[in-house]
Amino acid sequence: MSRALTKAKGFKKSKSGTYLSIASTAFGAIGVAKQAKKARTEHDTLRLIDAAVSAAAIVTGLAILYRELRRLGDDDVLLG
């Protein structure tokens, strides 16, 4: 396996990959906010509960990714 391919496979465990995961997870919050707004407008309790559970999942995901980012520290895969 070439060195470039090995580095590409380690991207998810790198700081750059973690930042990308954080951004994409945070981007999902926009959809949840729209869902919650629509549920409040339509007085749909079930959709509002679904939006709240989804928001909790996003917050938990971001916390896990942040913890992983702190753990990476200096041993970044793509640095060398």
DSSP file (Angstrom, degrees, kcal/mol; ACC not computed):
  #  RESIDUE AA STRUCTURE BP1 BP2  ACC     N-H-->O    O-->H-N    N-H-->O    O-->H-N    TCO  KAPPA ALPHA  PHI   PSI    X-CA   Y-CA   Z-CA
    1    1 A M              0   0    0      0, 0.0     2,-0.0     0, 0.0     5,-0.0   0.000 360.0 360.0 360.0 136.1    0.0    0.0    0.0
    2    2 A S     >  -     0   0    0      1,-0.1     4,-2.1     4,-0.0     5,-0.2  -0.284 360.0-116.0 -73.5 159.6    1.4    3.4   -0.9
    3    3 A R  H  > S+     0   0    0      1,-0.2     4,-2.2     2,-0.2     5,-0.2   0.878 114.9  53.3 -62.3 -39.4    2.2    6.0    1.7
    4    4 A A  H  > S+     0   0    0      1,-0.2     4,-2.3     2,-0.2    -1,-0.2   0.896 108.8  49.0 -64.2 -40.4   -0.4    8.4    0.4
    5    5 A L  H  > S+     0   0    0      2,-0.2     4,-2.0     1,-0.2    -1,-0.2   0.881 109.5  52.2 -67.5 -37.3   -3.1    5.7    0.6
    6    6 A T  H  X S+     0   0    0     -4,-2.1     4,-1.2     2,-0.2    -2,-0.2   0.911 110.7  47.9 -63.5 -42.5   -2.1    4.9    4.2
    7    7 A K  H  < S+     0   0    0     -4,-2.2     3,-0.3     1,-0.2    -2,-0.2   0.894 109.5  53.2 -65.0 -39.1   -2.3    8.6    5.1
    8    8 A A  H >< S+     0   0    0     -4,-2.3     3,-1.3     1,-0.2     4,-0.3   0.874 105.8  53.2 -65.0 -36.8   -5.8    8.9    3.5
    9    9 A K  H 3< S+     0   0    0     -4,-2.0     3,-0.5     1,-0.3    -1,-0.2   0.809 108.0  51.8 -67.8 -27.7   -7.1    5.9    5.5
   10   10 A G  T >< S+     0   0    0     -4,-1.2     3,-0.8    -3,-0.3    -1,-0.3   0.383  80.4 100.2 -87.2   4.7   -5.9    7.6    8.7
   11   11 A F  G X  S+     0   0    0     -3,-1.3     3,-1.8     1,-0.3     6,-0.7   0.869  75.4  57.4 -60.5 -38.8   -7.7   10.9    7.8
   12   12 A K  G 3  S+     0   0    0     -3,-0.5    -1,-0.3    -4,-0.3    -2,-0.1   0.812 107.7  48.5 -63.7 -28.7  -10.7   10.1   10.1
   13   13 A K  G <  S+     0   0    0     -3,-0.8    64,-0.4    -4,-0.2    -1,-0.3   0.277  98.4  93.1 -93.5  10.5   -8.4    9.8   13.0
   14   14 A S  S <> S-     0   0    0     -3,-1.8     4,-2.2    62,-0.1     5,-0.2  -0.522  87.9-111.1 -98.9 168.4   -6.6   13.1   12.2
   15   15 A K  H  > S+     0   0    0      2,-0.2     4,-2.8     1,-0.2     5,-0.2   0.916 119.4  51.8 -63.0 -42.4   -7.2   16.6   13.5
   16   16 A S  H  > S+     0   0    0      1,-0.2     4,-2.2     2,-0.2    -1,-0.2   0.920 110.6  47.7 -61.1 -43.9   -8.4   17.6   10.1
   17   17 A G  H  > S+     0   0    0     -6,-0.7     4,-2.1     2,-0.2    -1,-0.2   0.873 111.9  50.3 -64.6 -37.2  -10.8   14.7    9.9
   18   18 A T  H  X S+     0   0    0     -4,-2.2     4,-2.5     2,-0.2    -2,-0.2   0.907 109.5  50.4 -68.1 -41.7  -12.1   15.4   13.3
   19   19 A Y  H  X S+     0   0    0     -4,-2.8     4,-2.4     1,-0.2    -2,-0.2   0.908 110.4  50.5 -61.1 -40.8  -12.7   19.1   12.5
   20   20 A L  H  X S+     0   0    0     -4,-2.2     4,-2.4     2,-0.2    -2,-0.2   0.897 110.1  49.7 -64.1 -40.0  -14.6   18.0    9.4
   21   21 A S  H  X S+     0   0    0     -4,-2.1     4,-2.3     2,-0.2    -2,-0.2   0.897 110.1  50.8 -64.6 -40.4  -16.7   15.7   11.4
   22   22 A I  H  X S+     0   0    0     -4,-2.5     4,-2.6     2,-0.2    -2,-0.2   0.922 111.3  48.7 -62.5 -43.9  -17.5   18.4   13.9
   23   23 A A  H  X S+     0   0    0     -4,-2.4     4,-2.1     1,-0.2    -2,-0.2   0.915 112.7  46.6 -63.9 -43.3  -18.5   20.8   11.1
   24   24 A S  H  X S+     0   0    0     -4,-2.4     4,-1.1     2,-0.2    -1,-0.2   0.871 113.3  49.1 -69.7 -34.7  -20.8   18.2    9.4
   25   25 A T  H  X S+     0   0    0     -4,-2.3     4,-0.6     2,-0.2     3,-0.3   0.915 111.9  48.4 -67.5 -42.6  -22.4   17.3   12.8
   26   26 A A  H >< S+     0   0    0     -4,-2.6     3,-1.1     1,-0.2     4,-0.5   0.852 105.5  59.1 -65.7 -33.3  -22.9   21.0   13.6
   27   27 A F  H >X S+     0   0    0     -4,-2.1     3,-1.2     1,-0.3     4,-0.7   0.834  96.9  61.9 -63.9 -31.4  -24.4   21.5   10.1
   28   28 A G  H 3X S+     0   0    0     -4,-1.1     4,-1.6    -3,-0.3    -1,-0.3   0.739  89.1  70.7 -64.6 -22.5  -27.0   18.8   11.0
   29   29 A A  H <X S+     0   0    0     -3,-1.1     4,-2.4    -4,-0.6    -1,-0.2   0.796  89.0  62.2 -65.1 -27.7  -28.2   21.2   13.8
   30   30 A I  H <> S+     0   0    0     -3,-1.2     4,-2.1    -4,-0.5    -1,-0.2   0.930 104.4  46.9 -63.6 -44.7  -29.6   23.5   11.1
   31   31 A G  H  X S+     0   0    0     -4,-0.7     4,-2.2     1,-0.2    -1,-0.2   0.880 111.9  50.4 -63.8 -38.5  -32.0   20.8   10.0
   32   32 A V  H  X S+     0   0    0     -4,-1.6     4,-2.5     2,-0.2    -1,-0.2   0.894 108.9  51.7 -67.1 -39.5  -33.0   20.0   13.6
   33   33 A A  H  X S+     0   0    0     -4,-2.4     4,-2.3     2,-0.2    -2,-0.2   0.906 110.8  48.1 -63.8 -40.7  -33.7   23.7   14.2
   34   34 A K  H  X S+     0   0    0     -4,-2.1     4,-2.4     2,-0.2    -2,-0.2   0.903 111.3  50.8 -64.5 -40.7  -35.9   23.9   11.1
   35   35 A Q  H  X S+     0   0    0     -4,-2.2     4,-2.3     1,-0.2    -2,-0.2   0.909 111.3  47.7 -63.5 -42.3  -37.7   20.7   12.2
   36   36 A A  H  X S+     0   0    0     -4,-2.5     4,-2.4     2,-0.2    -2,-0.2   0.905 111.4  50.4 -65.6 -41.6  -38.3   22.1   15.7
   37   37 A K  H  X S+     0   0    0     -4,-2.3     4,-2.1     1,-0.2    -2,-0.2   0.923 112.3  46.9 -62.7 -44.2  -39.6   25.5   14.3
   38   38 A K  H  X S+     0   0    0     -4,-2.4     4,-2.3     1,-0.2    -1,-0.2   0.895 111.4  51.9 -65.0 -39.7  -42.0   23.7   12.0
   39   39 A A  H  X>S+     0   0    0     -4,-2.3     5,-2.5     1,-0.2     4,-0.6   0.893 110.2  48.2 -64.6 -40.0  -43.2   21.4   14.8
   40   40 A R  H ><5S+     0   0    0     -4,-2.4     3,-0.6     3,-0.2    -1,-0.2   0.899 111.3  50.6 -66.4 -39.2  -43.9   24.4   17.1
   41   41 A T  H 3<5S+     0   0    0     -4,-2.1    -2,-0.2     1,-0.2    -1,-0.2   0.903 117.0  39.5 -64.3 -41.0  -45.8   26.2   14.3
   42   42 A E  H 3<5S-     0   0    0     -4,-2.3    -1,-0.2    -5,-0.1    -2,-0.2   0.435 106.9-124.9 -89.1   0.6  -47.9   23.1   13.6
   43   43 A H  T <<5 +     0   0    0     -4,-0.6     2,-0.9    -3,-0.6    -3,-0.2   0.888  53.0 160.1  55.3  41.9  -48.3   22.3   17.3
   44   44 A D     >< -     0   0    0     -5,-2.5     4,-1.8     1,-0.2    -1,-0.2  -0.824  21.1-175.3 -99.0 100.2  -47.0   18.8   16.6
   45   45 A T  H  > S+     0   0    0     -2,-0.9     4,-2.4     1,-0.2     5,-0.2   0.873  80.4  54.6 -65.1 -39.5  -45.8   17.4   19.9
   46   46 A L  H  > S+     0   0    0      1,-0.2     4,-2.2     2,-0.2    -1,-0.2   0.915 110.2  45.6 -64.4 -43.3  -44.4   14.2   18.4
   47   47 A R  H  > S+     0   0    0      2,-0.2     4,-2.4     1,-0.2    -1,-0.2   0.856 111.2  54.1 -66.8 -34.1  -42.2   16.0   15.9
   48   48 A L  H  X S+     0   0    0     -4,-1.8     4,-2.1     2,-0.2    -2,-0.2   0.898 108.8  47.9 -66.8 -40.0  -41.1   18.4   18.6
   49   49 A I  H  X S+     0   0    0     -4,-2.4     4,-2.4     2,-0.2    -2,-0.2   0.911 110.9  52.0 -64.8 -41.8  -40.0   15.5   20.8
   50   50 A D  H  X S+     0   0    0     -4,-2.2     4,-2.4     1,-0.2    -2,-0.2   0.900 109.6  49.3 -60.8 -41.1  -38.1   14.0   17.8
   51   51 A A  H  X S+     0   0    0     -4,-2.4     4,-2.4     2,-0.2    -1,-0.2   0.885 110.5  50.7 -65.8 -38.6  -36.3   17.3   17.3
   52   52 A A  H  X S+     0   0    0     -4,-2.1     4,-2.1     2,-0.2    -2,-0.2   0.905 111.5  47.0 -66.8 -40.8  -35.4   17.4   20.9
   53   53 A V  H  X S+     0   0    0     -4,-2.4     4,-2.0     2,-0.2    -2,-0.2   0.903 112.9  49.8 -66.7 -40.5  -34.0   13.9   20.8
   54   54 A S  H  X S+     0   0    0     -4,-2.4     4,-2.1     2,-0.2    -2,-0.2   0.895 109.6  51.3 -63.9 -39.9  -32.1   14.7   17.6
   55   55 A A  H  X S+     0   0    0     -4,-2.4     4,-2.4     1,-0.2    -1,-0.2   0.892 108.6  51.3 -64.5 -39.1  -30.7   17.8   19.2
   56   56 A A  H  X S+     0   0    0     -4,-2.1     4,-2.3     1,-0.2    -1,-0.2   0.888 109.3  51.1 -64.6 -37.8  -29.5   15.8   22.2
   57   57 A A  H  X S+     0   0    0     -4,-2.0     4,-2.5     2,-0.2    -2,-0.2   0.885 109.9  49.7 -65.8 -38.3  -27.8   13.4   19.8
   58   58 A I  H  X S+     0   0    0     -4,-2.1     4,-2.6     2,-0.2    -2,-0.2   0.924 111.0  48.7 -66.0 -44.4  -26.0   16.2   18.0
   59   59 A V  H  X S+     0   0    0     -4,-2.4     4,-2.1     2,-0.2    -2,-0.2   0.915 113.2  47.7 -62.1 -42.7  -24.8   17.7   21.3
   60   60 A T  H  X S+     0   0    0     -4,-2.3     4,-2.3     2,-0.2    -2,-0.2   0.917 111.6  50.5 -64.6 -42.9  -23.6   14.3   22.5
   61   61 A G  H  X S+     0   0    0     -4,-2.5     4,-2.4     1,-0.2    -2,-0.2   0.906 110.3  49.2 -61.1 -42.7  -21.8   13.7   19.1
   62   62 A L  H  X S+     0   0    0     -4,-2.6     4,-2.4     1,-0.2    -1,-0.2   0.883 110.0  51.8 -64.9 -37.8  -20.1   17.1   19.3
   63   63 A A  H  X S+     0   0    0     -4,-2.1     4,-2.2     2,-0.2    -2,-0.2   0.904 110.6  48.0 -65.5 -40.4  -18.9   16.4   22.8
   64   64 A I  H  X S+     0   0    0     -4,-2.3     4,-2.3     2,-0.2    -2,-0.2   0.918 112.7  48.3 -65.5 -43.2  -17.5   13.0   21.8
   65   65 A L  H  X S+     0   0    0     -4,-2.4     4,-2.2     2,-0.2    -2,-0.2   0.884 110.4  51.7 -65.5 -37.6  -15.7   14.6   18.8
   66   66 A Y  H  X S+     0   0    0     -4,-2.4     4,-2.1     2,-0.2    -1,-0.2   0.910 109.6  49.9 -64.3 -41.5  -14.4   17.4   20.9
   67   67 A R  H  X S+     0   0    0     -4,-2.2     4,-2.0     1,-0.2    -2,-0.2   0.909 110.6  49.8 -62.7 -41.8  -13.0   14.8   23.4
   68   68 A E  H  X S+     0   0    0     -4,-2.3     4,-1.8     1,-0.2    -1,-0.2   0.879 108.2  53.8 -63.9 -37.7  -11.4   12.9   20.5
   69   69 A L  H  X S+     0   0    0     -4,-2.2     4,-1.1     1,-0.2    -1,-0.2   0.899 109.1  47.9 -64.3 -40.8   -9.8   16.2   19.2
   70   70 A R  H  < S+     0   0    0     -4,-2.1    -1,-0.2     1,-0.2    -2,-0.2   0.871 110.4  52.6 -67.1 -36.2   -8.3   16.8   22.6
   71   71 A R  H  < S+     0   0    0     -4,-2.0     4,-0.2     1,-0.2    -1,-0.2   0.823  99.1  63.9 -69.5 -31.2   -6.9   13.3   22.8
   72   72 A L  H >< S+     0   0    0     -4,-1.8     3,-1.7     1,-0.2    -1,-0.2   0.939  71.4 143.9 -60.1 -47.7   -5.3   13.5   19.4
   73   73 A G  T 3< S-     0   0    0     -4,-1.1     3,-0.2     1,-0.3    -1,-0.2  -0.175  76.6 -14.3  49.7-124.6   -2.9   16.2   20.6
   74   74 A D  T 3  S+     0   0    0      1,-0.2     2,-1.2    -3,-0.1    -1,-0.3   0.627 119.0  81.8 -87.5 -15.4    0.5   15.9   19.1
   75   75 A D    <   +     0   0    0     -3,-1.7     2,-0.2    -4,-0.2    -1,-0.2  -0.257  61.1 161.7 -89.6  52.2    0.2   12.3   17.7
   76   76 A D    >   -     0   0    0     -2,-1.2     3,-0.6    -3,-0.2     4,-0.5  -0.531  38.0-141.5 -73.1 133.7   -1.7   13.4   14.6
   77   77 A V  G >  S+     0   0    0    -64,-0.4     3,-0.7    -2,-0.2    -1,-0.1   0.882  97.4  48.5 -64.3 -41.2   -1.7   10.8   11.8
   78   78 A L  G 3  S+     0   0    0      1,-0.2    -1,-0.2   -68,-0.2   -71,-0.1   0.590  93.8  77.0 -81.5  -9.8   -1.3   13.2    8.9
   79   79 A L  G <         0   0    0     -3,-0.6    -1,-0.2     1,-0.1    -2,-0.2   0.760 360.0 360.0 -75.1 -23.0    1.6   15.2   10.4
   80   80 A G    <         0   0    0     -3,-0.7    -2,-0.1    -4,-0.5    -3,-0.1   0.552 360.0 360.0 167.9 360.0    4.2   12.7    9.7
